[in-house]
Amino acid sequence: MLGFKSIPSAQRFLTTHAAIYNAFDFQRHMISRSKLKLFRARANWGWNQAAA
């Protein structure tokens, strides 16, 4: 909260951050390298579609 001007401002940031973080965060120790590359490629594709 120290870096935010208000509680609604913090909530907006944290909601967006959580959605983006969850799209790119994978439990690497639980999947193979090839699956990780596939998941990251899909996440990047989705991000590019949303940002375009």
PDB file of N, CA, C, O and CB in Angstrom:
ATOM      1  N   MET A   1       0.811  -1.201   0.000  1.00  0.00           N
ATOM      2  CA  MET A   1       0.000   0.000   0.000  1.00  0.00           C
ATOM      3  C   MET A   1       0.849   1.258   0.000  1.00  0.00           C
ATOM      4  O   MET A   1       0.354   2.318  -0.380  1.00  0.00           O
ATOM      5  CB  MET A   1      -0.920   0.002   1.189  1.00  0.00           C
ATOM      6  N   LEU A   2       2.086   1.185   0.404  1.00  0.00           N
ATOM      7  CA  LEU A   2       2.889   2.393   0.528  1.00  0.00           C
ATOM      8  C   LEU A   2       3.106   3.115  -0.792  1.00  0.00           C
ATOM      9  O   LEU A   2       3.240   4.338  -0.813  1.00  0.00           O
ATOM     10  CB  LEU A   2       4.209   2.056   1.127  1.00  0.00           C
ATOM     11  N   GLY A   3       3.142   2.369  -1.901  1.00  0.00           N
ATOM     12  CA  GLY A   3       3.404   2.997  -3.189  1.00  0.00           C
ATOM     13  C   GLY A   3       2.163   3.465  -3.929  1.00  0.00           C
ATOM     14  O   GLY A   3       2.272   4.013  -5.026  1.00  0.00           O
ATOM     15  N   PHE A   4       0.999   3.262  -3.357  1.00  0.00           N
ATOM     16  CA  PHE A   4      -0.241   3.609  -4.039  1.00  0.00           C
ATOM     17  C   PHE A   4      -0.909   4.803  -3.368  1.00  0.00           C
ATOM     18  O   PHE A   4      -0.796   5.003  -2.158  1.00  0.00           O
ATOM     19  CB  PHE A   4      -1.194   2.409  -4.062  1.00  0.00           C
ATOM     20  N   LYS A   5      -1.607   5.588  -4.181  1.00  0.00           N
ATOM     21  CA  LYS A   5      -2.264   6.787  -3.656  1.00  0.00           C
ATOM     22  C   LYS A   5      -3.557   6.457  -2.921  1.00  0.00           C
ATOM     23  O   LYS A   5      -3.954   7.167  -1.997  1.00  0.00           O
ATOM     24  CB  LYS A   5      -2.554   7.759  -4.786  1.00  0.00           C
ATOM     25  N   SER A   6      -4.210   5.377  -3.337  1.00  0.00           N
ATOM     26  CA  SER A   6      -5.481   5.022  -2.700  1.00  0.00           C
ATOM     27  C   SER A   6      -5.685   3.517  -2.767  1.00  0.00           C
ATOM     28  O   SER A   6      -4.998   2.817  -3.511  1.00  0.00           O
ATOM     29  CB  SER A   6      -6.665   5.760  -3.374  1.00  0.00           C
ATOM     30  N   ILE A   7      -6.618   3.037  -1.998  1.00  0.00           N
ATOM     31  CA  ILE A   7      -6.937   1.613  -1.998  1.00  0.00           C
ATOM     32  C   ILE A   7      -7.505   1.169  -3.350  1.00  0.00           C
ATOM     33  O   ILE A   7      -7.099   0.118  -3.844  1.00  0.00           O
ATOM     34  CB  ILE A   7      -7.932   1.294  -0.878  1.00  0.00           C
ATOM     35  N   PRO A   8      -8.423   1.919  -3.971  1.00  0.00           N
ATOM     36  CA  PRO A   8      -8.900   1.490  -5.300  1.00  0.00           C
ATOM     37  C   PRO A   8      -7.779   1.407  -6.340  1.00  0.00           C
ATOM     38  O   PRO A   8      -7.795   0.529  -7.203  1.00  0.00           O
ATOM     39  CB  PRO A   8      -9.974   2.448  -5.797  1.00  0.00           C
ATOM     40  N   SER A   9      -6.826   2.304  -6.258  1.00  0.00           N
ATOM     41  CA  SER A   9      -5.693   2.270  -7.175  1.00  0.00           C
ATOM     42  C   SER A   9      -4.875   0.987  -6.974  1.00  0.00           C
ATOM     43  O   SER A   9      -4.476   0.339  -7.942  1.00  0.00           O
ATOM     44  CB  SER A   9      -4.802   3.513  -6.973  1.00  0.00           C
ATOM     45  N   ALA A  10      -4.640   0.643  -5.754  1.00  0.00           N
ATOM     46  CA  ALA A  10      -3.909  -0.588  -5.449  1.00  0.00           C
ATOM     47  C   ALA A  10      -4.686  -1.808  -5.921  1.00  0.00           C
ATOM     48  O   ALA A  10      -4.102  -2.740  -6.472  1.00  0.00           O
ATOM     49  CB  ALA A  10      -3.628  -0.692  -3.943  1.00  0.00           C
ATOM     50  N   GLN A  11      -5.989  -1.809  -5.711  1.00  0.00           N
ATOM     51  CA  GLN A  11      -6.814  -2.945  -6.121  1.00  0.00           C
ATOM     52  C   GLN A  11      -6.798  -3.130  -7.636  1.00  0.00           C
ATOM     53  O   GLN A  11      -6.711  -4.260  -8.116  1.00  0.00           O
ATOM     54  CB  GLN A  11      -8.250  -2.759  -5.634  1.00  0.00           C
ATOM     55  N   ARG A  12      -6.880  -2.042  -8.391  1.00  0.00           N
ATOM     56  CA  ARG A  12      -6.831  -2.140  -9.850  1.00  0.00           C
ATOM     57  C   ARG A  12      -5.503  -2.736 -10.309  1.00  0.00           C
ATOM     58  O   ARG A  12      -5.466  -3.609 -11.176  1.00  0.00           O
ATOM     59  CB  ARG A  12      -7.041  -0.757 -10.489  1.00  0.00           C
ATOM     60  N   PHE A  13      -4.419  -2.252  -9.717  1.00  0.00           N
ATOM     61  CA  PHE A  13      -3.108  -2.765 -10.085  1.00  0.00           C
ATOM     62  C   PHE A  13      -2.979  -4.245  -9.741  1.00  0.00           C
ATOM     63  O   PHE A  13      -2.541  -5.043 -10.570  1.00  0.00           O
ATOM     64  CB  PHE A  13      -2.012  -1.967  -9.388  1.00  0.00           C
ATOM     65  N   LEU A  14      -3.356  -4.607  -8.532  1.00  0.00           N
ATOM     66  CA  LEU A  14      -3.173  -5.987  -8.092  1.00  0.00           C
ATOM     67  C   LEU A  14      -4.057  -6.962  -8.868  1.00  0.00           C
ATOM     68  O   LEU A  14      -3.649  -8.098  -9.108  1.00  0.00           O
ATOM     69  CB  LEU A  14      -3.466  -6.101  -6.608  1.00  0.00           C
ATOM     70  N   THR A  15      -5.236  -6.546  -9.257  1.00  0.00           N
ATOM     71  CA  THR A  15      -6.106  -7.400 -10.062  1.00  0.00           C
ATOM     72  C   THR A  15      -5.475  -7.672 -11.419  1.00  0.00           C
ATOM     73  O   THR A  15      -5.449  -8.814 -11.878  1.00  0.00           O
ATOM     74  CB  THR A  15      -7.488  -6.754 -10.238  1.00  0.00           C
ATOM     75  N   THR A  16      -4.971  -6.638 -12.054  1.00  0.00           N
ATOM     76  CA  THR A  16      -4.317  -6.794 -13.354  1.00  0.00           C
ATOM     77  C   THR A  16      -3.036  -7.602 -13.220  1.00  0.00           C
ATOM     78  O   THR A  16      -2.770  -8.490 -14.030  1.00  0.00           O
ATOM     79  CB  THR A  16      -4.013  -5.425 -13.973  1.00  0.00           C
ATOM     80  N   HIS A  17      -2.250  -7.299 -12.210  1.00  0.00           N
ATOM     81  CA  HIS A  17      -0.986  -8.006 -11.988  1.00  0.00           C
ATOM     82  C   HIS A  17      -1.231  -9.494 -11.782  1.00  0.00           C
ATOM     83  O   HIS A  17      -0.501 -10.320 -12.330  1.00  0.00           O
ATOM     84  CB  HIS A  17      -0.243  -7.420 -10.776  1.00  0.00           C
ATOM     85  N   ALA A  18      -2.241  -9.846 -11.007  1.00  0.00           N
ATOM     86  CA  ALA A  18      -2.529 -11.246 -10.741  1.00  0.00           C
ATOM     87  C   ALA A  18      -2.892 -11.996 -12.018  1.00  0.00           C
ATOM     88  O   ALA A  18      -2.455 -13.129 -12.218  1.00  0.00           O
ATOM     89  CB  ALA A  18      -3.655 -11.365  -9.729  1.00  0.00           C
ATOM     90  N   ALA A  19      -3.686 -11.373 -12.878  1.00  0.00           N
ATOM     91  CA  ALA A  19      -4.079 -12.027 -14.126  1.00  0.00           C
ATOM     92  C   ALA A  19      -2.870 -12.268 -15.023  1.00  0.00           C
ATOM     93  O   ALA A  19      -2.734 -13.340 -15.613  1.00  0.00           O
ATOM     94  CB  ALA A  19      -5.123 -11.184 -14.866  1.00  0.00           C
ATOM     95  N   ILE A  20      -2.003 -11.281 -15.125  1.00  0.00           N
ATOM     96  CA  ILE A  20      -0.807 -11.422 -15.961  1.00  0.00           C
ATOM     97  C   ILE A  20       0.162 -12.417 -15.341  1.00  0.00           C
ATOM     98  O   ILE A  20       0.719 -13.261 -16.044  1.00  0.00           O
ATOM     99  CB  ILE A  20      -0.115 -10.059 -16.156  1.00  0.00           C
ATOM    100  N   TYR A  21       0.367 -12.329 -14.042  1.00  0.00           N
ATOM    101  CA  TYR A  21       1.295 -13.234 -13.353  1.00  0.00           C
ATOM    102  C   TYR A  21       0.853 -14.685 -13.513  1.00  0.00           C
ATOM    103  O   TYR A  21       1.677 -15.563 -13.768  1.00  0.00           O
ATOM    104  CB  TYR A  21       1.394 -12.873 -11.858  1.00  0.00           C
ATOM    105  N   ASN A  22      -0.445 -14.936 -13.364  1.00  0.00           N
ATOM    106  CA  ASN A  22      -0.951 -16.298 -13.480  1.00  0.00           C
ATOM    107  C   ASN A  22      -0.807 -16.843 -14.893  1.00  0.00           C
ATOM    108  O   ASN A  22      -0.672 -18.054 -15.070  1.00  0.00           O
ATOM    109  CB  ASN A  22      -2.401 -16.351 -13.057  1.00  0.00           C
ATOM    110  N   ALA A  23      -0.832 -15.986 -15.893  1.00  0.00           N
ATOM    111  CA  ALA A  23      -0.681 -16.444 -17.277  1.00  0.00           C
ATOM    112  C   ALA A  23       0.741 -16.891 -17.571  1.00  0.00           C
ATOM    113  O   ALA A  23       0.948 -17.786 -18.390  1.00  0.00           O
ATOM    114  CB  ALA A  23      -1.082 -15.342 -18.243  1.00  0.00           C
ATOM    115  N   PHE A  24       1.721 -16.285 -16.918  1.00  0.00           N
ATOM    116  CA  PHE A  24       3.118 -16.566 -17.228  1.00  0.00           C
ATOM    117  C   PHE A  24       3.839 -17.392 -16.173  1.00  0.00           C
ATOM    118  O   PHE A  24       4.970 -17.818 -16.405  1.00  0.00           O
ATOM    119  CB  PHE A  24       3.843 -15.290 -17.420  1.00  0.00           C
ATOM    120  N   ASP A  25       3.224 -17.629 -15.029  1.00  0.00           N
ATOM    121  CA  ASP A  25       3.879 -18.363 -13.946  1.00  0.00           C
ATOM    122  C   ASP A  25       3.513 -19.835 -14.036  1.00  0.00           C
ATOM    123  O   ASP A  25       2.338 -20.194 -13.953  1.00  0.00           O
ATOM    124  CB  ASP A  25       3.481 -17.788 -12.564  1.00  0.00           C
ATOM    125  N   PHE A  26       4.516 -20.686 -14.204  1.00  0.00           N
ATOM    126  CA  PHE A  26       4.294 -22.128 -14.281  1.00  0.00           C
ATOM    127  C   PHE A  26       5.144 -22.805 -13.217  1.00  0.00           C
ATOM    128  O   PHE A  26       6.221 -22.324 -12.866  1.00  0.00           O
ATOM    129  CB  PHE A  26       4.632 -22.680 -15.701  1.00  0.00           C
ATOM    130  N   GLN A  27       4.655 -23.906 -12.719  1.00  0.00           N
ATOM    131  CA  GLN A  27       5.419 -24.703 -11.760  1.00  0.00           C
ATOM    132  C   GLN A  27       6.440 -25.523 -12.549  1.00  0.00           C
ATOM    133  O   GLN A  27       6.169 -26.657 -12.943  1.00  0.00           O
ATOM    134  CB  GLN A  27       4.477 -25.635 -10.898  1.00  0.00           C
ATOM    135  N   ARG A  28       7.605 -24.941 -12.771  1.00  0.00           N
ATOM    136  CA  ARG A  28       8.599 -25.529 -13.667  1.00  0.00           C
ATOM    137  C   ARG A  28       9.069 -26.898 -13.215  1.00  0.00           C
ATOM    138  O   ARG A  28       9.408 -27.738 -14.048  1.00  0.00           O
ATOM    139  CB  ARG A  28       9.779 -24.616 -13.790  1.00  0.00           C
ATOM    140  N   HIS A  29       9.096 -27.138 -11.927  1.00  0.00           N
ATOM    141  CA  HIS A  29       9.590 -28.428 -11.450  1.00  0.00           C
ATOM    142  C   HIS A  29       8.587 -29.561 -11.689  1.00  0.00           C
ATOM    143  O   HIS A  29       8.923 -30.732 -11.510  1.00  0.00           O
ATOM    144  CB  HIS A  29       9.919 -28.337  -9.968  1.00  0.00           C
ATOM    145  N   MET A  30       7.358 -29.218 -12.091  1.00  0.00           N
ATOM    146  CA  MET A  30       6.334 -30.237 -12.253  1.00  0.00           C
ATOM    147  C   MET A  30       6.064 -30.606 -13.714  1.00  0.00           C
ATOM    148  O   MET A  30       5.279 -31.515 -13.982  1.00  0.00           O
ATOM    149  CB  MET A  30       5.065 -29.771 -11.616  1.00  0.00           C
ATOM    150  N   ILE A  31       6.710 -29.908 -14.667  1.00  0.00           N
ATOM    151  CA  ILE A  31       6.468 -30.185 -16.078  1.00  0.00           C
ATOM    152  C   ILE A  31       7.791 -30.287 -16.821  1.00  0.00           C
ATOM    153  O   ILE A  31       8.820 -29.790 -16.364  1.00  0.00           O
ATOM    154  CB  ILE A  31       5.580 -29.095 -16.705  1.00  0.00           C
ATOM    155  N   SER A  32       7.740 -30.939 -17.970  1.00  0.00           N
ATOM    156  CA  SER A  32       8.948 -31.095 -18.770  1.00  0.00           C
ATOM    157  C   SER A  32       9.296 -29.775 -19.468  1.00  0.00           C
ATOM    158  O   SER A  32       8.474 -28.863 -19.557  1.00  0.00           O
ATOM    159  CB  SER A  32       8.768 -32.228 -19.808  1.00  0.00           C
ATOM    160  N   ARG A  33      10.516 -29.705 -19.951  1.00  0.00           N
ATOM    161  CA  ARG A  33      10.994 -28.505 -20.636  1.00  0.00           C
ATOM    162  C   ARG A  33      10.171 -28.235 -21.903  1.00  0.00           C
ATOM    163  O   ARG A  33       9.847 -27.085 -22.201  1.00  0.00           O
ATOM    164  CB  ARG A  33      12.487 -28.650 -20.991  1.00  0.00           C
ATOM    165  N   SER A  34       9.840 -29.282 -22.635  1.00  0.00           N
ATOM    166  CA  SER A  34       9.074 -29.087 -23.865  1.00  0.00           C
ATOM    167  C   SER A  34       7.672 -28.552 -23.564  1.00  0.00           C
ATOM    168  O   SER A  34       7.172 -27.698 -24.296  1.00  0.00           O
ATOM    169  CB  SER A  34       8.979 -30.404 -24.648  1.00  0.00           C
ATOM    170  N   LYS A  35       7.034 -29.039 -22.502  1.00  0.00           N
ATOM    171  CA  LYS A  35       5.716 -28.519 -22.117  1.00  0.00           C
ATOM    172  C   LYS A  35       5.829 -27.071 -21.661  1.00  0.00           C
ATOM    173  O   LYS A  35       4.965 -26.254 -21.978  1.00  0.00           O
ATOM    174  CB  LYS A  35       5.093 -29.381 -21.000  1.00  0.00           C
ATOM    175  N   LEU A  36       6.883 -26.747 -20.924  1.00  0.00           N
ATOM    176  CA  LEU A  36       7.091 -25.375 -20.461  1.00  0.00           C
ATOM    177  C   LEU A  36       7.210 -24.428 -21.654  1.00  0.00           C
ATOM    178  O   LEU A  36       6.615 -23.351 -21.651  1.00  0.00           O
ATOM    179  CB  LEU A  36       8.353 -25.285 -19.573  1.00  0.00           C
ATOM    180  N   LYS A  37       7.970 -24.820 -22.668  1.00  0.00           N
ATOM    181  CA  LYS A  37       8.117 -23.984 -23.858  1.00  0.00           C
ATOM    182  C   LYS A  37       6.776 -23.799 -24.557  1.00  0.00           C
ATOM    183  O   LYS A  37       6.472 -22.708 -25.039  1.00  0.00           O
ATOM    184  CB  LYS A  37       9.138 -24.599 -24.825  1.00  0.00           C
ATOM    185  N   LEU A  38       5.975 -24.855 -24.617  1.00  0.00           N
ATOM    186  CA  LEU A  38       4.657 -24.764 -25.235  1.00  0.00           C
ATOM    187  C   LEU A  38       3.744 -23.815 -24.455  1.00  0.00           C
ATOM    188  O   LEU A  38       3.078 -22.965 -25.044  1.00  0.00           O
ATOM    189  CB  LEU A  38       4.020 -26.154 -25.327  1.00  0.00           C
ATOM    190  N   PHE A  39       3.718 -23.965 -23.135  1.00  0.00           N
ATOM    191  CA  PHE A  39       2.887 -23.096 -22.297  1.00  0.00           C
ATOM    192  C   PHE A  39       3.306 -21.643 -22.415  1.00  0.00           C
ATOM    193  O   PHE A  39       2.454 -20.757 -22.492  1.00  0.00           O
ATOM    194  CB  PHE A  39       2.958 -23.535 -20.841  1.00  0.00           C
ATOM    195  N   ARG A  40       4.600 -21.386 -22.430  1.00  0.00           N
ATOM    196  CA  ARG A  40       5.080 -20.006 -22.545  1.00  0.00           C
ATOM    197  C   ARG A  40       4.753 -19.424 -23.917  1.00  0.00           C
ATOM    198  O   ARG A  40       4.419 -18.244 -24.025  1.00  0.00           O
ATOM    199  CB  ARG A  40       6.593 -19.943 -22.294  1.00  0.00           C
ATOM    200  N   ALA A  41       4.847 -20.233 -24.954  1.00  0.00           N
ATOM    201  CA  ALA A  41       4.503 -19.756 -26.297  1.00  0.00           C
ATOM    202  C   ALA A  41       3.020 -19.389 -26.359  1.00  0.00           C
ATOM    203  O   ALA A  41       2.654 -18.371 -26.945  1.00  0.00           O
ATOM    204  CB  ALA A  41       4.839 -20.830 -27.364  1.00  0.00           C
ATOM    205  N   ARG A  42       2.171 -20.218 -25.756  1.00  0.00           N
ATOM    206  CA  ARG A  42       0.738 -19.914 -25.728  1.00  0.00           C
ATOM    207  C   ARG A  42       0.456 -18.649 -24.925  1.00  0.00           C
ATOM    208  O   ARG A  42      -0.364 -17.825 -25.330  1.00  0.00           O
ATOM    209  CB  ARG A  42      -0.045 -21.092 -25.139  1.00  0.00           C
ATOM    210  N   ALA A  43       1.128 -18.493 -23.796  1.00  0.00           N
ATOM    211  CA  ALA A  43       0.932 -17.300 -22.973  1.00  0.00           C
ATOM    212  C   ALA A  43       1.383 -16.053 -23.726  1.00  0.00           C
ATOM    213  O   ALA A  43       0.709 -15.023 -23.684  1.00  0.00           O
ATOM    214  CB  ALA A  43       1.698 -17.427 -21.642  1.00  0.00           C
ATOM    215  N   ASN A  44       2.514 -16.142 -24.409  1.00  0.00           N
ATOM    216  CA  ASN A  44       2.994 -14.995 -25.188  1.00  0.00           C
ATOM    217  C   ASN A  44       2.050 -14.667 -26.335  1.00  0.00           C
ATOM    218  O   ASN A  44       1.808 -13.495 -26.625  1.00  0.00           O
ATOM    219  CB  ASN A  44       4.394 -15.271 -25.733  1.00  0.00           C
ATOM    220  N   TRP A  45       1.509 -15.706 -26.996  1.00  0.00           N
ATOM    221  CA  TRP A  45       0.554 -15.471 -28.074  1.00  0.00           C
ATOM    222  C   TRP A  45      -0.680 -14.753 -27.541  1.00  0.00           C
ATOM    223  O   TRP A  45      -1.162 -13.793 -28.142  1.00  0.00           O
ATOM    224  CB  TRP A  45       0.154 -16.798 -28.743  1.00  0.00           C
ATOM    225  N   GLY A  46      -1.184 -15.229 -26.407  1.00  0.00           N
ATOM    226  CA  GLY A  46      -2.359 -14.584 -25.797  1.00  0.00           C
ATOM    227  C   GLY A  46      -2.080 -13.153 -25.400  1.00  0.00           C
ATOM    228  O   GLY A  46      -2.930 -12.278 -25.564  1.00  0.00           O
ATOM    229  N   TRP A  47      -0.889 -12.914 -24.878  1.00  0.00           N
ATOM    230  CA  TRP A  47      -0.504 -11.555 -24.482  1.00  0.00           C
ATOM    231  C   TRP A  47      -0.428 -10.641 -25.702  1.00  0.00           C
ATOM    232  O   TRP A  47      -0.891  -9.500 -25.660  1.00  0.00           O
ATOM    233  CB  TRP A  47       0.851 -11.569 -23.742  1.00  0.00           C
ATOM    234  N   ASN A  48       0.153 -11.143 -26.782  1.00  0.00           N
ATOM    235  CA  ASN A  48       0.253 -10.342 -28.011  1.00  0.00           C
ATOM    236  C   ASN A  48      -1.128 -10.032 -28.582  1.00  0.00           C
ATOM    237  O   ASN A  48      -1.352  -8.932 -29.087  1.00  0.00           O
ATOM    238  CB  ASN A  48       1.101 -11.076 -29.063  1.00  0.00           C
ATOM    239  N   GLN A  49      -2.048 -10.978 -28.511  1.00  0.00           N
ATOM    240  CA  GLN A  49      -3.407 -10.747 -28.986  1.00  0.00           C
ATOM    241  C   GLN A  49      -4.115  -9.698 -28.129  1.00  0.00           C
ATOM    242  O   GLN A  49      -4.838  -8.850 -28.653  1.00  0.00           O
ATOM    243  CB  GLN A  49      -4.201 -12.058 -28.983  1.00  0.00           C
ATOM    244  N   ALA A  50      -3.908  -9.755 -26.822  1.00  0.00           N
ATOM    245  CA  ALA A  50      -4.568  -8.803 -25.918  1.00  0.00           C
ATOM    246  C   ALA A  50      -3.967  -7.406 -26.058  1.00  0.00           C
ATOM    247  O   ALA A  50      -4.676  -6.408 -25.927  1.00  0.00           O
ATOM    248  CB  ALA A  50      -4.454  -9.280 -24.459  1.00  0.00           C
ATOM    249  N   ALA A  51      -2.664  -7.333 -26.325  1.00  0.00           N
ATOM    250  CA  ALA A  51      -1.993  -6.043 -26.395  1.00  0.00           C
ATOM    251  C   ALA A  51      -2.160  -5.367 -27.760  1.00  0.00           C
ATOM    252  O   ALA A  51      -1.935  -4.164 -27.893  1.00  0.00           O
ATOM    253  CB  ALA A  51      -0.521  -6.216 -26.088  1.00  0.00           C
ATOM    254  N   ALA A  52      -2.553  -6.138 -28.762  1.00  0.00           N
ATOM    255  CA  ALA A  52      -2.678  -5.577 -30.113  1.00  0.00           C
ATOM    256  C   ALA A  52      -3.918  -4.730 -30.270  1.00  0.00           C
ATOM    257  O   ALA A  52      -4.164  -4.189 -31.348  1.00  0.00           O
ATOM    258  CB  ALA A  52      -2.693  -6.681 -31.139  1.00  0.00           C
TER     259      ALA A  52
END
